[in-house]
Amino acid sequence: MAKKRAQTRARRPQQSTGADGSVPVVGAREPCPCGSGRRYKACHGRAAAHAATELVQRPFEGLAAEGDWVALRELVPAATVELTLREGLPDDVPSVTLATVLPMAWPALRRDDGAVLLGLQNDISSGDISRDLADTLQRALTSEPGSPVAGRRVPPDGPRLQDLLDPEAPFEPVVHAGFEFWVPDAENATAEVAASLERANAAAIPTAKLSGVPSAYWCETPEKNHLRWVMEHPEERLLDALARLHAADASSLGEGTRLVGSFRAHGLTVPVWDLPSAMSAQDTEKPAAQFAERLATALASDAPLTSDERRARGGLTNRQVTLS
């Protein structure tokens, strides 16, 4: 029989809670600041981890142009948007710019002139992209000019983008051919940034935002072009409407085009069309606007789906995948 080890009483660490009784976030293996004597991960860290990893299905809901937030997160290689904060900018921060991606996948960057670049297409530590981005943005506003902002585990009760950004301000993405926006003077960039810039530019798929309809992005690939259109309509009603149009041969964008299915990203549905290689973004503007009119009519219908429409709906949902 194994001899039972003598137990020693661990020294109780000094309690370190906030003025409101909250327990700060520390390393998983560090003593819990509540003073229990246990490691953080076995004490208050359990609740914090659960709260931080709870998945938010629509993290950009409530922001202006939710569909464009989703598109920039999932579809667009290189784009920027000027952001407006509810409380205004600090005196030493001339601007805040959302960027699809930053050099070396930095979560954020404070430039030498104090301007902030916030990266969107980064891994996150919680289940709420909005909360992660808000935490990164707040830290970027007070970081030293000329330095990147590292990622970290986000406190579960921190603010979200919806708390920080002005909901009335316009959200107007600018799509770029490459990532030269990373540095004001690309010729004088460090070797590390220059190499990252070269790799990113080589991998970027030519993309353009349509101007006549919201949150629709054309892209060019070697064999064919595509239109990927993020739609904010309720999913079930949208799928019914697409099925009505598909069954009536009214779901295409003209000769040689085809609605091939859809995917789900951050709670929104994104129909996808194949386009001929010769069909440019400008060529897509008019048929997309005409499709938007047909879709509005189909969305307004409450009639039960016919057997043909049900088959069309089944075909569309069978080809639907979820990205996030």
PLY file of the C-alpha trace (Angstrom):
ply
format ascii 1.0
element vertex 324
property float x
property float y
property float z
element edge 323
property int vertex1
property int vertex2
end_header
0.00 0.00 0.00
1.40 3.33 -1.02
2.32 5.59 1.81
0.14 8.68 1.96
2.10 11.84 1.45
2.08 14.37 4.19
0.06 17.38 3.12
1.36 20.86 3.64
-0.83 23.90 3.93
-0.20 26.23 0.98
0.33 29.83 1.85
-2.78 31.75 0.94
-1.87 34.41 -1.64
-2.86 37.98 -1.06
-6.28 38.71 -2.50
-6.17 40.99 -5.54
-9.66 41.80 -6.78
-10.95 44.91 -8.43
-12.84 47.65 -6.63
-16.08 46.11 -7.88
-15.10 42.64 -6.66
-14.08 41.42 -10.12
-11.17 39.02 -10.48
-8.54 40.09 -13.04
-7.38 37.73 -15.77
-3.92 36.23 -15.18
-1.92 33.32 -16.59
-3.60 29.92 -16.37
-0.92 28.49 -14.05
-0.60 31.56 -11.84
-2.29 31.76 -8.42
-5.85 32.98 -8.75
-6.06 36.64 -7.69
-9.16 35.87 -5.61
-6.89 34.43 -2.90
-8.19 30.86 -2.96
-4.71 29.37 -3.20
-5.58 27.47 -6.37
-4.27 28.09 -9.85
-6.31 30.52 -11.93
-7.34 27.85 -14.48
-8.83 25.71 -11.68
-10.63 28.61 -10.02
-12.05 31.79 -11.56
-10.36 30.91 -14.86
-12.97 28.21 -15.46
-15.82 30.69 -15.66
-13.70 33.17 -17.60
-12.70 30.53 -20.15
-16.31 29.45 -20.61
-17.46 33.01 -21.10
-14.60 33.86 -23.43
-15.08 30.85 -25.68
-18.87 30.98 -25.98
-19.49 31.36 -29.70
-21.26 34.51 -30.86
-23.08 33.53 -34.05
-23.30 37.07 -35.48
-20.34 38.99 -34.03
-20.82 41.99 -36.35
-24.58 42.38 -35.82
-25.43 45.96 -34.88
-22.47 47.46 -36.73
-22.99 49.56 -39.85
-22.74 47.38 -43.00
-22.66 44.01 -41.22
-22.40 42.26 -44.58
-19.24 44.14 -45.48
-17.64 43.24 -42.12
-18.28 39.58 -42.92
-16.95 39.97 -46.47
-13.74 41.66 -45.31
-13.24 38.98 -42.68
-13.78 36.01 -45.03
-13.63 37.00 -48.71
-11.51 40.03 -49.50
-7.70 39.80 -49.56
-6.75 43.48 -49.35
-9.06 46.25 -48.17
-9.18 49.11 -45.69
-11.93 51.12 -43.99
-11.63 54.30 -41.96
-13.30 53.79 -38.55
-15.02 56.43 -36.41
-15.05 56.00 -32.64
-18.03 56.96 -30.47
-15.89 59.05 -28.13
-13.61 60.44 -30.82
-9.89 59.83 -31.22
-7.19 60.63 -28.67
-5.21 63.75 -29.56
-2.14 61.71 -30.51
-4.02 59.28 -32.80
-4.75 60.90 -36.18
-6.80 57.99 -37.55
-7.96 54.40 -37.02
-8.09 52.16 -40.09
-9.48 48.63 -40.29
-7.35 46.43 -42.57
-8.13 42.92 -43.77
-4.64 41.75 -42.81
-1.39 43.30 -41.54
2.28 42.35 -41.98
3.31 39.20 -40.11
-0.39 38.81 -39.19
-0.07 41.44 -36.45
-3.40 42.03 -34.67
-2.78 45.79 -34.87
-0.07 48.30 -35.65
0.61 51.80 -34.31
2.50 53.68 -36.98
5.28 56.17 -36.30
2.84 59.06 -36.82
0.45 57.59 -34.22
-2.14 56.26 -36.70
-3.64 52.86 -35.84
-4.15 49.94 -38.23
-6.45 47.19 -36.90
-6.22 43.73 -38.51
-9.46 41.83 -39.14
-8.39 38.41 -40.49
-6.58 37.19 -37.39
-7.05 34.21 -35.11
-8.99 35.07 -31.97
-8.78 33.80 -28.40
-12.51 33.90 -27.66
-15.71 33.01 -29.46
-16.54 36.66 -30.08
-14.54 38.35 -32.83
-16.06 41.70 -31.92
-14.76 41.52 -28.35
-11.28 40.45 -29.47
-11.06 43.29 -31.97
-12.28 45.84 -29.44
-9.62 44.73 -26.94
-6.90 44.98 -29.60
-8.14 48.40 -30.69
-8.14 49.79 -27.15
-4.58 48.59 -26.57
-3.44 49.96 -29.94
-4.74 53.44 -29.06
-2.35 53.63 -26.11
0.61 51.68 -27.47
3.93 53.27 -28.37
4.09 54.74 -31.89
6.04 52.57 -34.29
5.12 49.26 -32.65
2.82 46.30 -33.41
0.22 45.13 -30.89
0.42 41.49 -29.85
-2.57 39.21 -29.37
-3.68 38.10 -25.93
-6.43 36.24 -24.12
-9.32 38.69 -23.93
-11.20 39.37 -20.67
-14.74 37.99 -21.04
-16.43 41.16 -19.82
-14.54 43.63 -22.01
-16.22 45.97 -24.52
-17.17 44.94 -28.05
-16.76 46.90 -31.27
-20.42 47.86 -30.97
-19.50 49.73 -27.77
-16.55 51.58 -29.31
-17.56 52.48 -32.88
-19.99 55.20 -33.95
-23.04 53.35 -35.33
-24.05 56.35 -37.46
-20.68 56.73 -39.21
-20.37 55.36 -42.76
-18.51 52.09 -43.34
-16.98 52.36 -46.81
-14.46 49.63 -47.73
-11.71 50.48 -50.18
-10.49 47.36 -52.00
-6.81 47.38 -52.97
-4.92 45.45 -55.64
-2.14 44.72 -53.14
-0.91 45.46 -49.63
1.15 48.58 -50.23
-1.13 50.36 -47.75
0.84 48.57 -45.01
3.67 51.06 -45.18
3.67 54.73 -46.22
7.03 54.25 -47.96
7.32 50.69 -49.26
10.80 51.31 -50.70
12.18 51.96 -47.20
10.37 49.11 -45.44
12.37 46.68 -43.32
13.46 43.45 -44.98
10.98 41.48 -42.88
8.03 43.69 -43.84
9.14 43.81 -47.49
9.26 40.00 -47.66
5.83 39.74 -46.03
4.49 42.31 -48.49
5.87 40.39 -51.47
4.32 37.10 -50.28
0.95 38.71 -49.60
0.81 40.43 -52.98
1.66 37.19 -54.78
-1.22 35.35 -53.07
-3.88 38.06 -53.43
-6.85 37.22 -55.68
-8.02 40.21 -57.77
-11.22 41.43 -56.09
-13.63 44.33 -56.56
-16.64 45.57 -54.61
-19.79 46.18 -56.64
-21.15 49.71 -56.22
-24.79 49.12 -57.16
-25.72 46.52 -54.53
-24.55 46.09 -50.92
-21.83 43.68 -49.78
-21.27 42.00 -53.17
-17.70 41.19 -54.22
-16.47 40.06 -57.64
-13.24 38.09 -57.84
-11.07 36.70 -60.62
-9.63 33.19 -60.61
-7.67 31.38 -63.34
-10.54 29.33 -64.76
-13.59 31.49 -64.03
-14.72 34.54 -62.12
-17.14 34.60 -59.20
-19.58 36.86 -57.42
-19.91 36.32 -53.67
-22.72 38.36 -52.16
-23.16 38.61 -48.38
-26.87 39.02 -47.61
-28.34 40.15 -44.30
-31.84 38.70 -44.89
-33.08 35.99 -42.48
-31.60 32.73 -43.71
-34.75 30.64 -44.11
-36.63 33.38 -45.97
-33.60 34.05 -48.18
-33.23 30.36 -49.09
-36.92 30.20 -49.96
-36.56 33.27 -52.18
-33.48 31.89 -53.92
-35.30 28.61 -54.48
-38.27 30.43 -56.07
-35.93 32.22 -58.46
-33.86 29.11 -59.19
-36.96 27.07 -60.06
-38.12 29.86 -62.38
-34.73 30.04 -64.15
-34.32 33.54 -62.77
-31.36 33.02 -60.44
-28.54 33.61 -62.91
-26.80 36.89 -63.71
-26.99 36.42 -67.47
-25.64 34.12 -70.13
-22.87 31.84 -68.96
-23.48 32.56 -65.26
-24.86 30.22 -62.63
-25.89 30.31 -58.99
-23.82 27.42 -57.67
-24.79 27.49 -54.01
-24.08 29.44 -50.86
-22.13 29.33 -47.65
-22.79 30.62 -44.15
-20.36 32.98 -42.46
-20.79 34.68 -39.08
-24.54 34.14 -39.14
-25.16 35.45 -42.67
-25.79 33.62 -45.94
-23.48 34.22 -48.90
-24.81 33.11 -52.32
-22.09 32.41 -54.91
-22.27 32.68 -58.69
-19.87 31.34 -61.30
-19.14 33.92 -64.00
-17.35 33.66 -67.35
-13.70 34.70 -67.30
-14.52 37.57 -69.66
-17.15 39.02 -67.28
-15.57 41.90 -65.34
-16.78 43.53 -62.15
-18.21 46.38 -64.22
-20.05 43.88 -66.44
-21.59 42.36 -63.29
-23.07 45.61 -61.94
-26.25 45.76 -64.06
-27.27 42.07 -63.84
-26.62 42.14 -60.08
-28.92 45.16 -59.67
-31.58 43.41 -61.75
-31.23 40.27 -59.63
-31.66 42.38 -56.48
-35.05 43.52 -57.80
-36.14 39.94 -58.53
-34.94 38.84 -55.11
-36.91 41.59 -53.36
-40.08 40.34 -55.04
-39.34 36.73 -54.11
-38.59 37.70 -50.49
-41.98 39.39 -50.24
-43.86 36.21 -51.19
-45.48 34.16 -48.43
-46.88 31.49 -50.76
-45.92 27.89 -49.93
-43.09 26.53 -52.06
-44.13 24.40 -55.01
-42.65 20.95 -55.53
-40.15 22.37 -58.05
-39.19 25.13 -55.63
-38.73 22.62 -52.80
-36.40 20.57 -55.00
-34.49 23.72 -55.90
-34.21 24.63 -52.23
-32.93 21.17 -51.39
-30.27 21.49 -54.05
-29.15 24.86 -52.69
-29.01 23.72 -49.06
-27.17 20.51 -49.95
-24.41 22.65 -51.41
-24.27 25.04 -48.46
-21.23 25.01 -46.21
-20.46 26.93 -43.02
-17.19 28.85 -42.80
-17.61 30.13 -39.27
0 1
1 2
2 3
3 4
4 5
5 6
6 7
7 8
8 9
9 10
10 11
11 12
12 13
13 14
14 15
15 16
16 17
17 18
18 19
19 20
20 21
21 22
22 23
23 24
24 25
25 26
26 27
27 28
28 29
29 30
30 31
31 32
32 33
33 34
34 35
35 36
36 37
37 38
38 39
39 40
40 41
41 42
42 43
43 44
44 45
45 46
46 47
47 48
48 49
49 50
50 51
51 52
52 53
53 54
54 55
55 56
56 57
57 58
58 59
59 60
60 61
61 62
62 63
63 64
64 65
65 66
66 67
67 68
68 69
69 70
70 71
71 72
72 73
73 74
74 75
75 76
76 77
77 78
78 79
79 80
80 81
81 82
82 83
83 84
84 85
85 86
86 87
87 88
88 89
89 90
90 91
91 92
92 93
93 94
94 95
95 96
96 97
97 98
98 99
99 100
100 101
101 102
102 103
103 104
104 105
105 106
106 107
107 108
108 109
109 110
110 111
111 112
112 113
113 114
114 115
115 116
116 117
117 118
118 119
119 120
120 121
121 122
122 123
123 124
124 125
125 126
126 127
127 128
128 129
129 130
130 131
131 132
132 133
133 134
134 135
135 136
136 137
137 138
138 139
139 140
140 141
141 142
142 143
143 144
144 145
145 146
146 147
147 148
148 149
149 150
150 151
151 152
152 153
153 154
154 155
155 156
156 157
157 158
158 159
159 160
160 161
161 162
162 163
163 164
164 165
165 166
166 167
167 168
168 169
169 170
170 171
171 172
172 173
173 174
174 175
175 176
176 177
177 178
178 179
179 180
180 181
181 182
182 183
183 184
184 185
185 186
186 187
187 188
188 189
189 190
190 191
191 192
192 193
193 194
194 195
195 196
196 197
197 198
198 199
199 200
200 201
201 202
202 203
203 204
204 205
205 206
206 207
207 208
208 209
209 210
210 211
211 212
212 213
213 214
214 215
215 216
216 217
217 218
218 219
219 220
220 221
221 222
222 223
223 224
224 225
225 226
226 227
227 228
228 229
229 230
230 231
231 232
232 233
233 234
234 235
235 236
236 237
237 238
238 239
239 240
240 241
241 242
242 243
243 244
244 245
245 246
246 247
247 248
248 249
249 250
250 251
251 252
252 253
253 254
254 255
255 256
256 257
257 258
258 259
259 260
260 261
261 262
262 263
263 264
264 265
265 266
266 267
267 268
268 269
269 270
270 271
271 272
272 273
273 274
274 275
275 276
276 277
277 278
278 279
279 280
280 281
281 282
282 283
283 284
284 285
285 286
286 287
287 288
288 289
289 290
290 291
291 292
292 293
293 294
294 295
295 296
296 297
297 298
298 299
299 300
300 301
301 302
302 303
303 304
304 305
305 306
306 307
307 308
308 309
309 310
310 311
311 312
312 313
313 314
314 315
315 316
316 317
317 318
318 319
319 320
320 321
321 322
322 323
